[in-house]
Each structure stands twice: as structure tokens, then as C-alpha cells.
Amino acid sequence: MAKKVVATLRDGSKDGRAYSKVIKMVKSPKTGAYIFDEQMVPNEAVKEFFKN
């Protein structure tokens, strides 16, 4: 019975695979230290995120 429930939950989670968590190191203009910019972006926009 549990396998059936897990299988139905996996079918409904197809939208979650369309996004990726991306992390970029950015130098802070105030302190000069590096900070991490983390975002969830669609898979199509990953290259655009790292261009900027």
C-alpha cells in the first residue's frame, strides 16, 4: 500500500523538476567580502542567471 502512495506522489511532482537551485558567489560592494546568492530558477533560465 505504501508503494502506491509514493508512486502517486511522484507523478504529481513533475513541476518540481522544472526548477534548479543555483548558487552564485558575489562580492559585496560594502565590505568586499563574498556572499552567496541562492535562488530557485527554471531550468531554462540557469544560463541567464550566471550571465549577470
PDBQT receptor file of N, H, CA, C and O in Angstrom, charges set to zero:
ATOM      1  N   MET A   1       0.817  -1.192   0.000  1.00  0.00    +0.000 N 
ATOM      2  CA  MET A   1       0.000   0.000   0.000  1.00  0.00    +0.000 C 
ATOM      3  C   MET A   1       0.870   1.269   0.000  1.00  0.00    +0.000 C 
ATOM      4  O   MET A   1       0.540   2.246  -0.672  1.00  0.00    +0.000 OA
ATOM      5  N   ALA A   2       1.942   1.252   0.730  1.00  0.00    +0.000 N 
ATOM      6  H   ALA A   2       2.210   0.458   1.276  1.00  0.00    +0.000 HD
ATOM      7  CA  ALA A   2       2.792   2.441   0.804  1.00  0.00    +0.000 C 
ATOM      8  C   ALA A   2       3.424   2.744  -0.547  1.00  0.00    +0.000 C 
ATOM      9  O   ALA A   2       3.582   3.912  -0.905  1.00  0.00    +0.000 OA
ATOM     10  N   LYS A   3       3.782   1.727  -1.289  1.00  0.00    +0.000 N 
ATOM     11  H   LYS A   3       3.653   0.779  -0.998  1.00  0.00    +0.000 HD
ATOM     12  CA  LYS A   3       4.394   1.964  -2.590  1.00  0.00    +0.000 C 
ATOM     13  C   LYS A   3       3.440   2.682  -3.527  1.00  0.00    +0.000 C 
ATOM     14  O   LYS A   3       3.855   3.520  -4.327  1.00  0.00    +0.000 OA
ATOM     15  N   LYS A   4       2.171   2.356  -3.426  1.00  0.00    +0.000 N 
ATOM     16  H   LYS A   4       1.834   1.675  -2.775  1.00  0.00    +0.000 HD
ATOM     17  CA  LYS A   4       1.185   3.005  -4.271  1.00  0.00    +0.000 C 
ATOM     18  C   LYS A   4       1.094   4.503  -3.950  1.00  0.00    +0.000 C 
ATOM     19  O   LYS A   4       0.991   5.327  -4.859  1.00  0.00    +0.000 OA
ATOM     20  N   VAL A   5       1.133   4.849  -2.675  1.00  0.00    +0.000 N 
ATOM     21  H   VAL A   5       1.217   4.180  -1.937  1.00  0.00    +0.000 HD
ATOM     22  CA  VAL A   5       1.051   6.247  -2.267  1.00  0.00    +0.000 C 
ATOM     23  C   VAL A   5       2.279   7.007  -2.757  1.00  0.00    +0.000 C 
ATOM     24  O   VAL A   5       2.156   8.124  -3.259  1.00  0.00    +0.000 OA
ATOM     25  N   VAL A   6       3.446   6.418  -2.619  1.00  0.00    +0.000 N 
ATOM     26  H   VAL A   6       3.547   5.511  -2.212  1.00  0.00    +0.000 HD
ATOM     27  CA  VAL A   6       4.673   7.082  -3.065  1.00  0.00    +0.000 C 
ATOM     28  C   VAL A   6       4.648   7.269  -4.578  1.00  0.00    +0.000 C 
ATOM     29  O   VAL A   6       5.068   8.313  -5.078  1.00  0.00    +0.000 OA
ATOM     30  N   ALA A   7       4.168   6.283  -5.301  1.00  0.00    +0.000 N 
ATOM     31  H   ALA A   7       3.827   5.435  -4.895  1.00  0.00    +0.000 HD
ATOM     32  CA  ALA A   7       4.118   6.382  -6.758  1.00  0.00    +0.000 C 
ATOM     33  C   ALA A   7       3.181   7.507  -7.195  1.00  0.00    +0.000 C 
ATOM     34  O   ALA A   7       3.480   8.219  -8.154  1.00  0.00    +0.000 OA
ATOM     35  N   THR A   8       2.060   7.675  -6.509  1.00  0.00    +0.000 N 
ATOM     36  H   THR A   8       1.817   7.097  -5.730  1.00  0.00    +0.000 HD
ATOM     37  CA  THR A   8       1.144   8.747  -6.900  1.00  0.00    +0.000 C 
ATOM     38  C   THR A   8       1.730  10.105  -6.543  1.00  0.00    +0.000 C 
ATOM     39  O   THR A   8       1.486  11.079  -7.255  1.00  0.00    +0.000 OA
ATOM     40  N   LEU A   9       2.497  10.197  -5.460  1.00  0.00    +0.000 N 
ATOM     41  H   LEU A   9       2.695   9.405  -4.882  1.00  0.00    +0.000 HD
ATOM     42  CA  LEU A   9       3.115  11.473  -5.118  1.00  0.00    +0.000 C 
ATOM     43  C   LEU A   9       4.206  11.819  -6.125  1.00  0.00    +0.000 C 
ATOM     44  O   LEU A   9       4.387  12.994  -6.444  1.00  0.00    +0.000 OA
ATOM     45  N   ARG A  10       4.927  10.845  -6.626  1.00  0.00    +0.000 N 
ATOM     46  H   ARG A  10       4.780   9.891  -6.366  1.00  0.00    +0.000 HD
ATOM     47  CA  ARG A  10       5.977  11.114  -7.604  1.00  0.00    +0.000 C 
ATOM     48  C   ARG A  10       5.386  11.593  -8.922  1.00  0.00    +0.000 C 
ATOM     49  O   ARG A  10       5.989  12.431  -9.591  1.00  0.00    +0.000 OA
ATOM     50  N   ASP A  11       4.242  11.090  -9.304  1.00  0.00    +0.000 N 
ATOM     51  H   ASP A  11       3.752  10.409  -8.760  1.00  0.00    +0.000 HD
ATOM     52  CA  ASP A  11       3.629  11.532 -10.553  1.00  0.00    +0.000 C 
ATOM     53  C   ASP A  11       3.218  12.993 -10.488  1.00  0.00    +0.000 C 
ATOM     54  O   ASP A  11       3.292  13.703 -11.491  1.00  0.00    +0.000 OA
ATOM     55  N   GLY A  12       2.791  13.444  -9.333  1.00  0.00    +0.000 N 
ATOM     56  H   GLY A  12       2.731  12.868  -8.518  1.00  0.00    +0.000 HD
ATOM     57  CA  GLY A  12       2.340  14.820  -9.196  1.00  0.00    +0.000 C 
ATOM     58  C   GLY A  12       3.462  15.815  -9.022  1.00  0.00    +0.000 C 
ATOM     59  O   GLY A  12       3.214  17.021  -9.034  1.00  0.00    +0.000 OA
ATOM     60  N   SER A  13       4.682  15.354  -8.861  1.00  0.00    +0.000 N 
ATOM     61  H   SER A  13       4.883  14.375  -8.852  1.00  0.00    +0.000 HD
ATOM     62  CA  SER A  13       5.776  16.283  -8.582  1.00  0.00    +0.000 C 
ATOM     63  C   SER A  13       6.598  16.604  -9.824  1.00  0.00    +0.000 C 
ATOM     64  O   SER A  13       7.772  16.951  -9.694  1.00  0.00    +0.000 OA
ATOM     65  N   LYS A  14       6.043  16.505 -10.995  1.00  0.00    +0.000 N 
ATOM     66  H   LYS A  14       5.089  16.224 -11.101  1.00  0.00    +0.000 HD
ATOM     67  CA  LYS A  14       6.793  16.787 -12.223  1.00  0.00    +0.000 C 
ATOM     68  C   LYS A  14       7.155  18.259 -12.345  1.00  0.00    +0.000 C 
ATOM     69  O   LYS A  14       8.150  18.600 -12.984  1.00  0.00    +0.000 OA
ATOM     70  N   ASP A  15       6.354  19.143 -11.736  1.00  0.00    +0.000 N 
ATOM     71  H   ASP A  15       5.545  18.866 -11.216  1.00  0.00    +0.000 HD
ATOM     72  CA  ASP A  15       6.653  20.569 -11.803  1.00  0.00    +0.000 C 
ATOM     73  C   ASP A  15       7.905  20.913 -11.006  1.00  0.00    +0.000 C 
ATOM     74  O   ASP A  15       8.597  21.873 -11.344  1.00  0.00    +0.000 OA
ATOM     75  N   GLY A  16       8.213  20.157  -9.961  1.00  0.00    +0.000 N 
ATOM     76  H   GLY A  16       7.651  19.377  -9.686  1.00  0.00    +0.000 HD
ATOM     77  CA  GLY A  16       9.386  20.424  -9.145  1.00  0.00    +0.000 C 
ATOM     78  C   GLY A  16      10.672  20.171  -9.888  1.00  0.00    +0.000 C 
ATOM     79  O   GLY A  16      11.695  20.768  -9.553  1.00  0.00    +0.000 OA
ATOM     80  N   ARG A  17      10.661  19.311 -10.882  1.00  0.00    +0.000 N 
ATOM     81  H   ARG A  17       9.830  18.826 -11.155  1.00  0.00    +0.000 HD
ATOM     82  CA  ARG A  17      11.860  19.016 -11.650  1.00  0.00    +0.000 C 
ATOM     83  C   ARG A  17      12.165  20.104 -12.667  1.00  0.00    +0.000 C 
ATOM     84  O   ARG A  17      13.240  20.101 -13.266  1.00  0.00    +0.000 OA
ATOM     85  N   ALA A  18      11.247  21.028 -12.871  1.00  0.00    +0.000 N 
ATOM     86  H   ALA A  18      10.373  21.030 -12.385  1.00  0.00    +0.000 HD
ATOM     87  CA  ALA A  18      11.443  22.096 -13.842  1.00  0.00    +0.000 C 
ATOM     88  C   ALA A  18      12.291  23.226 -13.263  1.00  0.00    +0.000 C 
ATOM     89  O   ALA A  18      12.640  24.161 -13.983  1.00  0.00    +0.000 OA
ATOM     90  N   TYR A  19      12.628  23.157 -11.971  1.00  0.00    +0.000 N 
ATOM     91  H   TYR A  19      12.345  22.398 -11.386  1.00  0.00    +0.000 HD
ATOM     92  CA  TYR A  19      13.389  24.202 -11.306  1.00  0.00    +0.000 C 
ATOM     93  C   TYR A  19      14.709  23.645 -10.788  1.00  0.00    +0.000 C 
ATOM     94  O   TYR A  19      14.807  22.468 -10.443  1.00  0.00    +0.000 OA
ATOM     95  N   SER A  20      15.721  24.507 -10.738  1.00  0.00    +0.000 N 
ATOM     96  H   SER A  20      15.641  25.464 -11.018  1.00  0.00    +0.000 HD
ATOM     97  CA  SER A  20      17.019  24.143 -10.188  1.00  0.00    +0.000 C 
ATOM     98  C   SER A  20      17.418  25.191  -9.165  1.00  0.00    +0.000 C 
ATOM     99  O   SER A  20      17.117  26.375  -9.313  1.00  0.00    +0.000 OA
ATOM    100  N   LYS A  21      18.103  24.733  -8.122  1.00  0.00    +0.000 N 
ATOM    101  H   LYS A  21      18.347  23.771  -8.001  1.00  0.00    +0.000 HD
ATOM    102  CA  LYS A  21      18.638  25.666  -7.135  1.00  0.00    +0.000 C 
ATOM    103  C   LYS A  21      20.033  26.048  -7.595  1.00  0.00    +0.000 C 
ATOM    104  O   LYS A  21      20.892  25.187  -7.781  1.00  0.00    +0.000 OA
ATOM    105  N   VAL A  22      20.255  27.344  -7.780  1.00  0.00    +0.000 N 
ATOM    106  H   VAL A  22      19.557  28.044  -7.629  1.00  0.00    +0.000 HD
ATOM    107  CA  VAL A  22      21.544  27.830  -8.255  1.00  0.00    +0.000 C 
ATOM    108  C   VAL A  22      22.167  28.716  -7.177  1.00  0.00    +0.000 C 
ATOM    109  O   VAL A  22      21.474  29.465  -6.489  1.00  0.00    +0.000 OA
ATOM    110  N   ILE A  23      23.470  28.612  -7.049  1.00  0.00    +0.000 N 
ATOM    111  H   ILE A  23      24.032  28.003  -7.608  1.00  0.00    +0.000 HD
ATOM    112  CA  ILE A  23      24.215  29.373  -6.048  1.00  0.00    +0.000 C 
ATOM    113  C   ILE A  23      25.363  30.079  -6.750  1.00  0.00    +0.000 C 
ATOM    114  O   ILE A  23      26.145  29.455  -7.467  1.00  0.00    +0.000 OA
ATOM    115  N   LYS A  24      25.456  31.394  -6.535  1.00  0.00    +0.000 N 
ATOM    116  H   LYS A  24      24.820  31.901  -5.953  1.00  0.00    +0.000 HD
ATOM    117  CA  LYS A  24      26.497  32.192  -7.174  1.00  0.00    +0.000 C 
ATOM    118  C   LYS A  24      27.212  33.016  -6.108  1.00  0.00    +0.000 C 
ATOM    119  O   LYS A  24      26.567  33.604  -5.241  1.00  0.00    +0.000 OA
ATOM    120  N   MET A  25      28.540  33.062  -6.171  1.00  0.00    +0.000 N 
ATOM    121  H   MET A  25      29.064  32.584  -6.876  1.00  0.00    +0.000 HD
ATOM    122  CA  MET A  25      29.314  33.900  -5.256  1.00  0.00    +0.000 C 
ATOM    123  C   MET A  25      29.373  35.313  -5.816  1.00  0.00    +0.000 C 
ATOM    124  O   MET A  25      29.729  35.515  -6.977  1.00  0.00    +0.000 OA
ATOM    125  N   VAL A  26      29.024  36.288  -4.988  1.00  0.00    +0.000 N 
ATOM    126  H   VAL A  26      28.735  36.124  -4.045  1.00  0.00    +0.000 HD
ATOM    127  CA  VAL A  26      29.019  37.690  -5.406  1.00  0.00    +0.000 C 
ATOM    128  C   VAL A  26      29.814  38.492  -4.379  1.00  0.00    +0.000 C 
ATOM    129  O   VAL A  26      29.657  38.298  -3.174  1.00  0.00    +0.000 OA
ATOM    130  N   LYS A  27      30.651  39.376  -4.855  1.00  0.00    +0.000 N 
ATOM    131  H   LYS A  27      30.779  39.534  -5.834  1.00  0.00    +0.000 HD
ATOM    132  CA  LYS A  27      31.439  40.219  -3.954  1.00  0.00    +0.000 C 
ATOM    133  C   LYS A  27      30.593  41.393  -3.479  1.00  0.00    +0.000 C 
ATOM    134  O   LYS A  27      30.015  42.116  -4.290  1.00  0.00    +0.000 OA
ATOM    135  N   SER A  28      30.521  41.578  -2.171  1.00  0.00    +0.000 N 
ATOM    136  H   SER A  28      30.991  40.990  -1.513  1.00  0.00    +0.000 HD
ATOM    137  CA  SER A  28      29.725  42.650  -1.585  1.00  0.00    +0.000 C 
ATOM    138  C   SER A  28      30.407  43.995  -1.829  1.00  0.00    +0.000 C 
ATOM    139  O   SER A  28      31.602  44.135  -1.569  1.00  0.00    +0.000 OA
ATOM    140  N   PRO A  29      29.663  44.984  -2.322  1.00  0.00    +0.000 N 
ATOM    141  CA  PRO A  29      30.281  46.297  -2.572  1.00  0.00    +0.000 C 
ATOM    142  C   PRO A  29      30.636  47.038  -1.280  1.00  0.00    +0.000 C 
ATOM    143  O   PRO A  29      31.544  47.869  -1.283  1.00  0.00    +0.000 OA
ATOM    144  N   LYS A  30      29.937  46.752  -0.177  1.00  0.00    +0.000 N 
ATOM    145  H   LYS A  30      29.199  46.077  -0.175  1.00  0.00    +0.000 HD
ATOM    146  CA  LYS A  30      30.187  47.459   1.080  1.00  0.00    +0.000 C 
ATOM    147  C   LYS A  30      31.448  46.961   1.783  1.00  0.00    +0.000 C 
ATOM    148  O   LYS A  30      32.327  47.746   2.138  1.00  0.00    +0.000 OA
ATOM    149  N   THR A  31      31.519  45.641   1.978  1.00  0.00    +0.000 N 
ATOM    150  H   THR A  31      30.805  45.004   1.689  1.00  0.00    +0.000 HD
ATOM    151  CA  THR A  31      32.603  45.093   2.794  1.00  0.00    +0.000 C 
ATOM    152  C   THR A  31      33.710  44.446   1.970  1.00  0.00    +0.000 C 
ATOM    153  O   THR A  31      34.822  44.271   2.469  1.00  0.00    +0.000 OA
ATOM    154  N   GLY A  32      33.435  44.094   0.743  1.00  0.00    +0.000 N 
ATOM    155  H   GLY A  32      32.532  44.236   0.338  1.00  0.00    +0.000 HD
ATOM    156  CA  GLY A  32      34.423  43.414  -0.074  1.00  0.00    +0.000 C 
ATOM    157  C   GLY A  32      34.436  41.913   0.160  1.00  0.00    +0.000 C 
ATOM    158  O   GLY A  32      35.174  41.188  -0.507  1.00  0.00    +0.000 OA
ATOM    159  N   ALA A  33      33.634  41.446   1.093  1.00  0.00    +0.000 N 
ATOM    160  H   ALA A  33      33.035  42.036   1.634  1.00  0.00    +0.000 HD
ATOM    161  CA  ALA A  33      33.555  40.012   1.370  1.00  0.00    +0.000 C 
ATOM    162  C   ALA A  33      32.620  39.358   0.354  1.00  0.00    +0.000 C 
ATOM    163  O   ALA A  33      31.785  40.020  -0.262  1.00  0.00    +0.000 OA
ATOM    164  N   TYR A  34      32.777  38.067   0.197  1.00  0.00    +0.000 N 
ATOM    165  H   TYR A  34      33.455  37.529   0.697  1.00  0.00    +0.000 HD
ATOM    166  CA  TYR A  34      31.927  37.336  -0.738  1.00  0.00    +0.000 C 
ATOM    167  C   TYR A  34      30.669  36.854  -0.033  1.00  0.00    +0.000 C 
ATOM    168  O   TYR A  34      30.714  36.382   1.103  1.00  0.00    +0.000 OA
ATOM    169  N   ILE A  35      29.549  36.981  -0.728  1.00  0.00    +0.000 N 
ATOM    170  H   ILE A  35      29.512  37.364  -1.651  1.00  0.00    +0.000 HD
ATOM    171  CA  ILE A  35      28.270  36.470  -0.235  1.00  0.00    +0.000 C 
ATOM    172  C   ILE A  35      27.731  35.496  -1.277  1.00  0.00    +0.000 C 
ATOM    173  O   ILE A  35      28.146  35.515  -2.435  1.00  0.00    +0.000 OA
ATOM    174  N   PHE A  36      26.822  34.663  -0.857  1.00  0.00    +0.000 N 
ATOM    175  H   PHE A  36      26.485  34.648   0.085  1.00  0.00    +0.000 HD
ATOM    176  CA  PHE A  36      26.248  33.666  -1.751  1.00  0.00    +0.000 C 
ATOM    177  C   PHE A  36      24.831  34.055  -2.118  1.00  0.00    +0.000 C 
ATOM    178  O   PHE A  36      24.001  34.307  -1.245  1.00  0.00    +0.000 OA
ATOM    179  N   ASP A  37      24.561  34.103  -3.401  1.00  0.00    +0.000 N 
ATOM    180  H   ASP A  37      25.236  33.898  -4.110  1.00  0.00    +0.000 HD
ATOM    181  CA  ASP A  37      23.229  34.411  -3.922  1.00  0.00    +0.000 C 
ATOM    182  C   ASP A  37      22.590  33.085  -4.332  1.00  0.00    +0.000 C 
ATOM    183  O   ASP A  37      23.002  32.473  -5.318  1.00  0.00    +0.000 OA
ATOM    184  N   GLU A  38      21.579  32.640  -3.570  1.00  0.00    +0.000 N 
ATOM    185  H   GLU A  38      21.245  33.138  -2.769  1.00  0.00    +0.000 HD
ATOM    186  CA  GLU A  38      20.896  31.375  -3.840  1.00  0.00    +0.000 C 
ATOM    187  C   GLU A  38      19.493  31.664  -4.336  1.00  0.00    +0.000 C 
ATOM    188  O   GLU A  38      18.776  32.472  -3.745  1.00  0.00    +0.000 OA
ATOM    189  N   GLN A  39      19.097  31.007  -5.421  1.00  0.00    +0.000 N 
ATOM    190  H   GLN A  39      19.680  30.351  -5.900  1.00  0.00    +0.000 HD
ATOM    191  CA  GLN A  39      17.747  31.178  -5.966  1.00  0.00    +0.000 C 
ATOM    192  C   GLN A  39      17.271  29.880  -6.580  1.00  0.00    +0.000 C 
ATOM    193  O   GLN A  39      18.071  29.034  -6.981  1.00  0.00    +0.000 OA
ATOM    194  N   MET A  40      15.964  29.735  -6.649  1.00  0.00    +0.000 N 
ATOM    195  H   MET A  40      15.314  30.423  -6.324  1.00  0.00    +0.000 HD
ATOM    196  CA  MET A  40      15.346  28.647  -7.396  1.00  0.00    +0.000 C 
ATOM    197  C   MET A  40      14.888  29.248  -8.718  1.00  0.00    +0.000 C 
ATOM    198  O   MET A  40      14.022  30.123  -8.735  1.00  0.00    +0.000 OA
ATOM    199  N   VAL A  41      15.461  28.785  -9.822  1.00  0.00    +0.000 N 
ATOM    200  H   VAL A  41      16.165  28.074  -9.808  1.00  0.00    +0.000 HD
ATOM    201  CA  VAL A  41      15.122  29.323 -11.136  1.00  0.00    +0.000 C 
ATOM    202  C   VAL A  41      14.685  28.191 -12.052  1.00  0.00    +0.000 C 
ATOM    203  O   VAL A  41      15.083  27.045 -11.842  1.00  0.00    +0.000 OA
ATOM    204  N   PRO A  42      13.877  28.485 -13.062  1.00  0.00    +0.000 N 
ATOM    205  CA  PRO A  42      13.515  27.448 -14.032  1.00  0.00    +0.000 C 
ATOM    206  C   PRO A  42      14.750  26.961 -14.774  1.00  0.00    +0.000 C 
ATOM    207  O   PRO A  42      15.715  27.706 -14.941  1.00  0.00    +0.000 OA
ATOM    208  N   ASN A  43      14.720  25.719 -15.214  1.00  0.00    +0.000 N 
ATOM    209  H   ASN A  43      13.936  25.114 -15.078  1.00  0.00    +0.000 HD
ATOM    210  CA  ASN A  43      15.882  25.133 -15.884  1.00  0.00    +0.000 C 
ATOM    211  C   ASN A  43      16.297  25.921 -17.121  1.00  0.00    +0.000 C 
ATOM    212  O   ASN A  43      17.477  25.938 -17.472  1.00  0.00    +0.000 OA
ATOM    213  N   GLU A  44      15.357  26.566 -17.780  1.00  0.00    +0.000 N 
ATOM    214  H   GLU A  44      14.398  26.552 -17.495  1.00  0.00    +0.000 HD
ATOM    215  CA  GLU A  44      15.683  27.332 -18.983  1.00  0.00    +0.000 C 
ATOM    216  C   GLU A  44      16.439  28.611 -18.652  1.00  0.00    +0.000 C 
ATOM    217  O   GLU A  44      17.144  29.139 -19.512  1.00  0.00    +0.000 OA
ATOM    218  N   ALA A  45      16.314  29.126 -17.431  1.00  0.00    +0.000 N 
ATOM    219  H   ALA A  45      15.742  28.698 -16.733  1.00  0.00    +0.000 HD
ATOM    220  CA  ALA A  45      16.910  30.408 -17.070  1.00  0.00    +0.000 C 
ATOM    221  C   ALA A  45      18.215  30.281 -16.301  1.00  0.00    +0.000 C 
ATOM    222  O   ALA A  45      18.716  31.280 -15.785  1.00  0.00    +0.000 OA
ATOM    223  N   VAL A  46      18.774  29.092 -16.210  1.00  0.00    +0.000 N 
ATOM    224  H   VAL A  46      18.367  28.281 -16.629  1.00  0.00    +0.000 HD
ATOM    225  CA  VAL A  46      20.003  28.900 -15.435  1.00  0.00    +0.000 C 
ATOM    226  C   VAL A  46      21.170  29.649 -16.071  1.00  0.00    +0.000 C 
ATOM    227  O   VAL A  46      21.938  30.304 -15.366  1.00  0.00    +0.000 OA
ATOM    228  N   LYS A  47      21.315  29.563 -17.387  1.00  0.00    +0.000 N 
ATOM    229  H   LYS A  47      20.692  29.031 -17.960  1.00  0.00    +0.000 HD
ATOM    230  CA  LYS A  47      22.426  30.251 -18.055  1.00  0.00    +0.000 C 
ATOM    231  C   LYS A  47      22.301  31.769 -17.924  1.00  0.00    +0.000 C 
ATOM    232  O   LYS A  47      23.302  32.470 -17.775  1.00  0.00    +0.000 OA
ATOM    233  N   GLU A  48      21.080  32.267 -17.980  1.00  0.00    +0.000 N 
ATOM    234  H   GLU A  48      20.267  31.699 -18.101  1.00  0.00    +0.000 HD
ATOM    235  CA  GLU A  48      20.857  33.705 -17.816  1.00  0.00    +0.000 C 
ATOM    236  C   GLU A  48      21.228  34.160 -16.418  1.00  0.00    +0.000 C 
ATOM    237  O   GLU A  48      21.745  35.264 -16.244  1.00  0.00    +0.000 OA
ATOM    238  N   PHE A  49      20.974  33.329 -15.421  1.00  0.00    +0.000 N 
ATOM    239  H   PHE A  49      20.554  32.432 -15.562  1.00  0.00    +0.000 HD
ATOM    240  CA  PHE A  49      21.304  33.668 -14.033  1.00  0.00    +0.000 C 
ATOM    241  C   PHE A  49      22.813  33.861 -13.876  1.00  0.00    +0.000 C 
ATOM    242  O   PHE A  49      23.255  34.797 -13.210  1.00  0.00    +0.000 OA
ATOM    243  N   PHE A  50      23.598  32.979 -14.487  1.00  0.00    +0.000 N 
ATOM    244  H   PHE A  50      23.239  32.218 -15.028  1.00  0.00    +0.000 HD
ATOM    245  CA  PHE A  50      25.049  33.073 -14.333  1.00  0.00    +0.000 C 
ATOM    246  C   PHE A  50      25.677  34.097 -15.269  1.00  0.00    +0.000 C 
ATOM    247  O   PHE A  50      26.835  34.461 -15.067  1.00  0.00    +0.000 OA
ATOM    248  N   LYS A  51      24.962  34.576 -16.284  1.00  0.00    +0.000 N 
ATOM    249  H   LYS A  51      24.021  34.280 -16.448  1.00  0.00    +0.000 HD
ATOM    250  CA  LYS A  51      25.483  35.626 -17.163  1.00  0.00    +0.000 C 
ATOM    251  C   LYS A  51      25.603  36.938 -16.432  1.00  0.00    +0.000 C 
ATOM    252  O   LYS A  51      26.598  37.645 -16.592  1.00  0.00    +0.000 OA
ATOM    253  N   ASN A  52      24.619  37.279 -15.637  1.00  0.00    +0.000 N 
ATOM    254  H   ASN A  52      23.811  36.705 -15.506  1.00  0.00    +0.000 HD
ATOM    255  CA  ASN A  52      24.579  38.581 -14.946  1.00  0.00    +0.000 C 
ATOM    256  C   ASN A  52      25.584  38.640 -13.820  1.00  0.00    +0.000 C 
ATOM    257  O   ASN A  52      25.686  39.658 -13.135  1.00  0.00    +0.000 OA
TER     258      ASN A  52
